[in-house]
Amino acid sequence: MSRLGDRRPIVVGVDPDPAHRMALAWAADEAARRRLPLRPVHVEGVPTKGYGKREIPPSWEEWNEALHQAGKQVLEEAVKFVAAKHPQLEVDALLAEGDPVWVLREQSRDATTVVLGSRHLSRAQDVFGSASVAIPVMAHAHCPVVVVPEPKHVTQEPAYYVVGVDGSEHSAAAVDVAFEEAALRGAELRALFVWEAGPLRIFDEYGPQQESRRLLSEIVAGRRARYPEVDLHHELVVGHPVQVLADASAHALGLVVGTRGRGGFTGMLLGSVSQGVLHHAHCPVIAVPSAPA
C-alpha cells in the first residue's frame, strides 16, 4: 500500500467508545510493521460514550467547548492505548471539525491507508459513526480503506489473505495490495475469480469459465514473479460474490477487493454487494481504488 521510502501515515478513525479498539489496534500494528507514522483522527462533534448523560451546557459556546474537550479526551485515550502497544511508534493525532466523510476523504489524499472500525453486530450497526460514512469513504478515497470488525476474529495457520479478482483494472490494483500485504506478513495468498452463472444452466458455460481462468492466470502472473516468496493459490469459484468471499474470509488475515469491478463484482463496495461483504466478511476488508496513490 506504500511505496518504498514513503512516509505517508496510516490514518485511523477513532471510535469514541474505548471498549472498541480493534481498528486502532490493527492500524497501530500496521504502522509499526511498515515503520510509518500513525494518525488517529476523531471528528469533533461525534458524541462520546456517556456524553448524553451529562447536563447540556446552556450556551452554544459552552456546548462547543464541551464537545472539543470530549474529543480531546477521546484522542488522548487513543494515544495512550497505542503507546502501550508500540512505545516507539510516531503518533500524530488529529481532532478535526466537520463531516466525518469529508474529513476522512481529505485525509486519504496523503495517507498510505485509512482504517475504520465495524462492530458487525447487525445490518444497522455503525461503522465509524454510521455505514453512511464507510461506504462513501471507501468509494472515493485516494488510498486503500480497511474496515476492521469488532470483535477480533480467529485466524488460521498457515496465515493467508484472500483477494477477489475479476480481470478489471480495479481488481488488478487489489491484487497488487494483496501480494504486498501477504509478503509483509509472510502469509499465503488465495486469489479467487468468482463466476456467477445465470439462473438457467446452459451448455456453453465452459467458454466463459475458461476465459475467466485465463484472466485470473494473467492478472496474477506478473505479481507472482515480483513476490516469489508469497505462496499463491488461485482458482475459479462458481457462486455469488458475497457468499464466496465471505466463506473464504472465515479465518483470513484480510479480504482484499477493488472498489469497482465488472461481472460478478459490479458495484463492489458501492451497493448491495459491498454492504454484503462488509456485513458478512469475517476479517478486515481492504478496499483498493484502481490507482492507489
C-alpha positions in Angstrom: 0.0 0.0 0.0 3.0 2.3 0.2 6.0 2.9 -2.0 9.5 2.2 -0.7 10.7 5.1 1.5 7.2 6.7 1.5 6.3 8.2 4.9 2.6 8.8 4.4 0.8 7.9 7.6 -1.7 5.2 8.4 -4.9 7.2 9.2 -7.4 5.6 11.6 -10.9 6.8 12.6 -11.1 6.7 16.4 -14.2 5.2 17.8 -15.3 7.2 20.8 -16.1 4.1 22.8 -12.8 2.9 24.5 -14.2 -0.6 24.6 -13.9 -0.8 20.8 -10.3 -0.7 19.8 -9.8 -3.3 17.1 -9.4 -0.8 14.2 -7.0 1.3 16.3 -5.0 -1.8 17.2 -4.9 -3.0 13.6 -3.8 0.4 12.4 -1.1 0.7 15.1 0.2 -2.8 14.2 0.3 -2.0 10.5 2.1 1.3 11.1 4.7 -0.4 13.3 5.1 -3.2 10.7 5.6 -0.7 7.9 7.6 1.8 10.0 5.1 4.6 9.2 3.6 7.3 11.4 0.1 6.7 12.8 -2.6 9.4 12.6 -5.6 8.8 14.9 -8.5 11.0 13.7 -11.6 12.0 15.7 -14.2 14.3 14.4 -15.3 16.9 16.9 -19.0 16.8 17.5 -19.3 13.0 17.3 -20.9 12.1 20.6 -18.7 10.2 23.1 -19.9 7.3 25.3 -21.8 8.6 28.2 -21.9 12.1 27.0 -25.7 12.1 26.7 -26.0 11.6 30.5 -24.3 14.9 31.1 -26.2 18.1 31.6 -26.5 20.1 28.3 -24.5 23.4 28.6 -26.8 26.4 28.5 -24.9 28.3 25.6 -23.6 27.4 22.2 -20.1 28.5 23.2 -20.1 26.2 26.2 -21.6 23.4 24.1 -18.8 23.7 21.5 -16.2 23.8 24.2 -17.7 20.7 25.9 -17.5 18.8 22.5 -14.0 20.0 22.0 -12.9 18.7 25.4 -14.7 15.4 24.9 -13.0 15.0 21.6 -9.6 15.7 23.1 -10.2 13.1 25.7 -11.1 10.5 23.1 -7.8 11.1 21.3 -5.7 11.2 24.5 -7.1 7.8 25.4 -6.4 6.5 21.9 -2.8 7.8 22.0 -2.2 6.1 25.4 -3.6 2.8 24.0 -1.2 3.0 21.0 1.8 3.9 23.2 1.2 0.9 25.4 1.3 -1.4 22.3 4.1 0.3 20.4 6.1 2.8 22.5 8.4 3.8 19.7 5.6 4.5 17.2 5.3 8.0 15.8 1.8 9.2 16.5 0.2 12.5 15.2 -3.3 12.7 16.5 -5.8 15.0 14.8 -9.0 16.4 16.2 -11.0 17.6 13.2 -14.2 19.5 12.6 -16.8 19.0 10.0 -18.4 16.0 8.3 -16.6 12.7 9.0 -16.9 11.6 5.4 -15.3 14.8 4.1 -12.6 14.7 6.8 -11.6 11.1 6.0 -11.6 11.7 2.3 -9.3 14.6 2.7 -7.0 12.7 5.0 -6.9 9.9 2.4 -5.1 12.2 -0.1 -1.8 12.0 1.8 -2.3 8.7 3.6 -1.0 5.2 3.0 -4.3 3.8 4.1 -7.4 4.8 6.0 -8.7 2.4 8.7 -12.2 2.3 10.0 -14.0 0.0 12.5 -17.1 -2.1 12.3 -18.8 -3.8 15.2 -20.6 -6.3 13.0 -23.5 -6.8 15.3 -26.2 -6.2 12.8 -27.0 -4.6 9.5 -27.8 -1.4 11.3 -24.6 -1.3 13.3 -22.4 1.8 13.0 -19.2 1.9 11.1 -17.1 4.8 12.5 -20.4 6.5 13.4 -22.5 5.1 10.5 -22.4 2.9 7.4 -23.2 6.2 5.6 -19.6 7.1 6.4 -17.8 3.9 5.5 -19.4 3.4 2.1 -18.7 6.9 0.6 -15.2 6.9 2.1 -14.4 3.6 0.5 -15.9 4.7 -2.8 -14.0 7.9 -3.1 -10.8 7.6 -1.0 -7.5 8.3 -2.7 -5.9 5.3 -0.9 -6.9 1.8 0.3 -9.5 1.8 3.0 -9.6 -1.0 5.6 -12.7 -1.9 7.7 -11.8 -3.9 10.7 -14.5 -5.9 12.5 -15.3 -6.0 16.2 -14.6 -8.3 18.0 -11.4 -9.8 16.8 -11.8 -12.9 14.6 -9.9 -16.2 14.7 -7.3 -16.6 12.1 -5.9 -19.9 10.7 -2.4 -21.3 10.3 -0.8 -21.0 7.8 -1.9 -17.4 7.7 -3.5 -16.2 4.4 -5.1 -13.3 2.6 -8.0 -13.6 0.1 -8.3 -11.3 -2.9 -11.3 -11.0 -5.3 -10.3 -11.0 -8.9 -12.5 -10.1 -12.0 -10.0 -9.1 -14.6 -10.7 -5.3 -14.3 -8.3 -2.5 -13.6 -9.7 -2.2 -10.1 -9.2 -5.8 -9.2 -5.6 -5.6 -10.6 -4.9 -2.9 -8.1 -6.4 -5.0 -5.4 -4.1 -7.9 -6.4 -1.1 -5.6 -6.0 -2.1 -4.7 -2.5 -2.9 -8.3 -1.6 0.5 -9.5 -2.7 2.2 -6.7 -0.8 0.2 -7.5 2.4 0.9 -11.2 2.1 4.6 -10.6 1.6 4.7 -8.2 4.5 3.0 -10.7 6.8 4.7 -13.9 5.5 1.3 -15.1 4.6 -0.2 -17.2 1.7 -2.5 -15.6 -0.8 -5.7 -17.0 -2.2 -6.9 -15.3 -5.4 -10.5 -16.1 -6.3 -12.3 -15.3 -9.5 -16.0 -15.6 -8.7 -18.0 -16.6 -11.7 -21.8 -16.1 -11.1 -23.7 -18.3 -13.5 -27.1 -17.3 -14.9 -30.4 -18.7 -13.5 -30.5 -21.3 -16.2 -27.6 -23.7 -16.6 -26.8 -23.9 -20.3 -24.2 -25.9 -22.2 -22.0 -23.0 -23.2 -20.7 -22.2 -19.7 -17.4 -23.9 -20.5 -16.3 -21.0 -22.7 -16.9 -18.1 -20.2 -15.3 -20.2 -17.4 -12.2 -20.8 -19.5 -12.0 -17.1 -20.2 -12.3 -16.4 -16.5 -9.5 -18.8 -15.8 -7.3 -17.1 -18.4 -7.9 -13.7 -16.9 -7.1 -14.9 -13.5 -3.8 -16.5 -14.6 -2.8 -13.3 -16.5 -3.5 -11.0 -13.6 -1.5 -12.9 -11.1 1.4 -13.8 -13.3 3.5 -10.6 -13.1 2.8 -10.2 -9.4 3.9 -13.8 -8.7 7.3 -13.0 -10.3 7.6 -9.8 -8.2 6.7 -11.6 -4.9 8.3 -15.1 -5.3 8.1 -15.6 -1.5 4.3 -15.5 -1.5 2.7 -18.9 -1.7 -0.1 -18.3 -4.2 -3.3 -20.4 -4.7 -5.7 -19.2 -7.4 -9.0 -20.7 -8.6 -12.3 -20.0 -10.3 -15.2 -20.4 -8.0 -18.9 -20.5 -9.1 -21.3 -18.7 -6.9 -22.5 -15.4 -5.6 -19.6 -13.0 -4.9 -20.7 -12.1 -1.4 -21.2 -15.6 -0.2 -18.0 -16.9 -1.8 -15.8 -14.2 -0.5 -17.4 -14.3 3.0 -16.9 -18.0 3.2 -13.3 -17.6 2.1 -12.6 -14.9 4.6 -13.6 -17.1 7.6 -10.1 -17.3 9.0 -8.2 -15.0 6.8 -5.9 -12.1 7.8 -7.8 -9.9 5.3 -10.1 -9.8 2.3 -8.9 -7.5 -0.5 -11.2 -6.2 -3.2 -11.4 -3.4 -5.7 -13.7 -0.5 -5.2 -15.4 -1.2 -8.5 -15.4 -4.1 -10.9 -17.2 -6.0 -13.7 -19.2 -9.2 -14.0 -19.8 -10.6 -10.5 -18.1 -7.7 -8.9 -20.0 -4.9 -10.5 -20.8 -2.3 -7.8 -18.5 -3.9 -5.3 -18.3 -1.8 -2.2 -20.7 0.7 -3.6 -24.1 -1.1 -3.5 -25.8 -4.2 -2.2 -22.8 -6.4 -2.8 -20.5 -4.0 -1.0 -22.7 -3.9 2.0 -23.0 -7.7 1.9 -19.2 -8.0 2.0 -19.0 -5.6 4.9 -21.7 -7.3 6.9 -20.6 -10.9 6.2 -16.9 -11.0 5.9 -15.2 -12.4 9.0 -12.0 -10.5 8.7 -10.7 -7.0 7.8 -11.9 -5.8 4.4 -9.3 -3.9 2.4 -10.9 -1.9 -0.4 -8.5 -0.7 -3.1 -9.1 2.1 -5.6 -8.0 1.5 -9.2 -4.8 3.6 -8.9 -3.7 3.7 -5.2 -1.7 6.9 -4.7 
